[in-house]
Amino acid sequence: MDQTNHSVVVGERVVVKWFTPPAPLPQPAPDVLAHLAEVGFTATATPYAALCREGTLLALVTAYLPGASDGWQWCVDEAVAGRTAFATELGALSADLHAALAAPSTTFPRPVRRAGDGSDLAARAEKALREALTLTGGEDGRWLREHAEELRAGLAPLASLGGTPLARIHGDLHVGQILRWRAGYAVIDFDGNPTVTGADARQPLARDLAQLTTSLEHAGQVAVRRRGADPLATGAWAAEAVAALEEAYLTRLAGHGHAGLLERSLLRPFEIEQECRELIYAARHLPRWRYAPMGVLRSRYR
């Protein structure tokens, strides 16, 4: 599994996630985990401790989940097999997570507020696009430059967010952060997006949902690239899985009484921004990953 940090399993009882380098405090994960425990969300690895020193977070200690595999394993297997039933479970799980994050606690007494204008989110998305254009070279870079204005136009709805609900979100929600283990699924790694700094902790829920659905498409790209899956069949698999996930998410969120928290018009802009951030991540940390976001972008913008 590709990680920017280093995790160690101790005695098949706990996992110690070491931050490399140590992360300056405050960091979101300890507070988010405390909040989720308080409001009764259990679909995560039970948090035990946070190790800190001199204003930095050194490590998080959580429960070990026996037999767990992350989505870059189990979801790619589903893509190769053409199975989409899992998507309904992920949609419900994501809605449960968002409902839990929207509940008040002693850690987050007011986890939801209304947005003012969208200038900050629009500026961050534009910055991500510019950075992706700068960092992506070769044929992929030429393709991006040719489609830059089309991508920029897709980001436009972010500039008009007035009144949109903002809530605590995961911040880096993708299939790699969802473990499948013997008791079901567990969401992990509440550290935020490694390509984003200084963002408001409260964001539109559409950001998480867009990140998760694009990661299903990335799993399809992995299945094609590494497992020899048929591109056309895998593209159809991804479309079906995304539709099922979104439908289950909306149904479950409404069941929690929070249907009004999701602004659906922001899904596509956040999908575009996420692909730009995937390209930034690839350039900075994992160059071989570039094929996944580029594969998705090329399939959408011909």
N, C-alpha and C positions, 0 to 999 in steps of 0.2 A: 504494500500500500504506500502511495506517495504522500508524504507528510512534510510540513514545514517544521514540525516539532518532533519529539522523540518519546514514544510510549514504551513502558516496560511493564510486563505482567509479573506480579510477585505471588508465587505460590498458588496460582490459579484462584486467587481470592480478591486481589485488588489490581487496578491498573494505575501506574504512576505516569502521568503525562508531564514530561519535562519541557519547559519552554526554552527554545534555543534560537536566539539568546533570551535571557529572562525578560519578561514583559513589564514595562513600566505600569505602575498602578495609577489610577484605577483601571481594572480590566472588567469586562462585562460578565465573564463566566461565573465567578463566585457568587455575585449578587443574583444572577438569573437562576442559578441552581438552588440558592436559598429560597428564592421566591417560589419556584416550581414545587419544591418540597412543602412549603407552607400551604399552597393552594391545593395540594393533593394530586399533582400530575406525576404519575409513576412510570410513564413510558420513556424512561431514560436510565442511564446507569446511576445507581444511588451515589450521591456525593458524600464523601467522608471528610476530606480536609483540603485546605489550600495552604501551600507552603510559601511564605513571603519573607523577604529580607531587604532591608534598606530601600523601601519604596518600590520593590519589584516583585512580581509574581514568578516564583521559581517552578512550581509544579502544582498540579491538581491530582488528588487521589480519589478514585471512584471505584465502584464495585466492578469486578470482572464478570462478564456475561458469558457463560459456557457455550461453546459451539458457535459463537458469533462470527458473522462475516459481514463486511461492509458492501454497500451497493455497487461498487466497482467490481465485485465478484458476483453476488447473487442477482443483481439487476441485469448484468450482462448475460448471465445464464438465461434469464427470462427472455431477453431479446433474441438470443440464439434459438431458443425453443419456440418463440412466437407467442408466449403466454402473457396475458395482460390482466389477469384477475387481481394481481397484487396491487394494481394502481388504485383500485377502490379502497383498499386498506390504507394506502399511503395518503390518499385524499382525506379520509376520516381522521387519521393520525395527525395530519398537519392542522386540520381545523380544531382538533382537541388541544393541540399545542397553543394555537393562537388564542383560543378561548381562555386557557389557563394564564397566558401572558397578559391578557386583558383584565384579569380579575385583580382587584386591589389586595395588597398585603402590607405587612409592616415594612418590608423592603421597598416595595413600589406602591405607595399609597394612592397615587394617581397615574396609572400606567397608560391612560388614553387621553389624548387631547385633539383639538382640531387644528389643521394646518392653517397658516397664514397664506402668503403667496408661495409659489413653487420655485422661487428664484434659486434657492440653495440646491434643491435636488436637480434642477435643470442645469445649473452650473457644474455640478459634480458629474453628471452624465456627459456633458460636453467635454469636460476635462478628460474623462475616461476615453471618449472617442478620439480626442487629439493624441492622447498618450498611446493608444493602440495603433494609430496611424504612424506615429514616430517610431515605435518599437518593432513593428512588424515589417520585415524586409522581404526581398525576393518577389516571386510571383504573387504570393499572398498579399504583400504590401501594395503591389500595383493594383490588385483587385479591390482592396479596401479603398484606395484613393479614388478609383473609378466610381465606387458606390458610396463615397463619403456623404454626399448631399442627400442621397436617398435615406441613408442611416440617420443622418441628422434630422431630417424631416420626421422620421419615426419617433424621435425623442421629444418632439414638440409638446405633446400633452403634459409633460412634466412641468411646464412653465405655468400651468393654470390649475393649481391644486387647491385653490381657496375652499376651505371648509372640509376638505378630505380628512377623515379620521386618521390619526397617527397613533400607533401602539408599539409596545415592545415587541420585537420580532427576534427570530433566531439570528438573522443577519448573514448567514452563509449556508443556507439550507440547500443541500443537494444530496443525491442518493449515497454519496460516500459518507455522509453524516448520519445515515440511517442503518443501524445494524439489524440484521435478521438473526435471531437466536432461538433457543428452544422454547422460550415463552412468548415469542412474537417479534415485534419490532421495538427498537429503542432509538431515540434521537440523541445524538451526542454533540460535543464540540461547540459550545456556545461562546466562542472567542471572537466572533465577528469575522467579517471579510478581510483577508490579509492584504488586499489591495486598497482598502479604505481606511483613512485615519480622520479622526475629529468629527465624524458624522453624528447627528442627533441620535440618541438611543432609540427614540420613537420614530417609526417609519410607516409608510403605507404597507398594509399586509400584502399587497400585490407584489412587493419586492421579493418576499420569501417565496410566494407561490410561483412567480416567474423563474426564480432561480431553480426551484425544484423541477418544474416542467422542462426547462432547458436541459437539466441534467439527465432527464430520461432520453432526450435526443442525443446527448453526449454518450450515454451508455450504448445507444444504437450505433454511434460512430465507432466506439471501441469494438463492438461485436463484429462490425464489418472489417475493421482494420486488423484486429488481432485474432479473430476467431473465424474469419472467412465467411461471415453471414452474407446472404444475398442483399445488396443495397436496396432494391425496390421493396422487397418483402420487409426489410428492417425499417424502412421509411414508413410503411403502412403500420407496422407494429408501434412505432413511436407516436404516430398521429392518434391511433386508437388508445394507447396508454395515457397520453396527455388528456384526451377528451374524458376518459373515465375518471382520471384523478381529479380534474377540475369539477366534474359533476358531483362526485362524492364529497369533495371539499365544500362546495356551495351548500349541498344538502345538510351536511353535518354542522356547518357554521350557522345556518339558519336554525337548526335544532337547538343550538346553544343560545339562540336569541341575539346573535351578532351578525346577521346578514348585512346590516348597514355598515359594518366595518370595512368591507372590501369594495374598493373602487376598481371595477373591471377594466375601465378604459386605460388603466396604467399598466396592464399586463404586458402588452407589446413593447412599450417604451422600456420597461425594466428588462425585458428579454434582450433587447438590443444592447442596453447598457451592460448586462451581464456577460454577453459574448465579448464585448470590448474588454471587460475585466478579466475574462478567461485568457484573452490574448496577452494582456499585461502580465498575468500570472505566469503564462508560458514563457514569456520573454525574460522574466526575472528569476524564475525558479525551475521551470521544467520545459525546456524548448520542444521536446518531442510531443508535448500535449497539444501543440498548435493545430494539429489536424482536426481535432474535435470541434472547437468553435468555428473554425473556417469551414468545415464540412456543413455545419448547420447554416451558417450565413450564406454559403453558396447555394444551398438547397432552397433558400427563401428568396434570394435576390439574384435572379438569373440575367 
